[in-house]
Amino acid sequence: MLVLQEIFGYILIGFIMAAALAVLYLPVFLLLRKKVAFARQIVYFGLGVCIIVILSATVLIGFTVVPANNRVVNLVPFKVFTNSWEMGLVKQFTQTLANVIMFVPLGFIFPVTFARCRRLYKTTIYMAAFSFLIEFVQYFTGRSCDIDDLMLNTLGGVLGYGLFVLISKLFGNKEFWKKMAGL
């Protein structure tokens, strides 16, 4: 039950951020409506929402000033699966699952938005780089910096890319998909 509450909280944050971004994006949409297809604008908006939700969940929420000697850095891979956390098994499972799920939409929408990222290795590199940036910044915002988070985030991005490939195979010849993907 706690797992669902945590995930629901992330989803609620996502909806609030999406609504805020929609208000900010409306003038851009109106300026570009004759130059950029509506479907492509939806893709750009979706990319913005993904990035803002991830940044709010990982960097902005929970920001505290922590002295350098109290910051936590984990550079041991798979420690998340071998150590028992002080927060408990349910919270550990929730955090692990959230780290994967959070990057699935980004891994999907990234190759839709950028044609040059329609190869697995390119999307994987961008997802890993974005996750590394987040972990690097988290070190300075009072949150933990963890190699396991980087690996789980990247895995989520790769799963999102797999979803992109699947949808491309299913709907690749459909007009709406061609417009969304800019084909």
Disulfide bonds with the S-S distance in Angstrom:
none
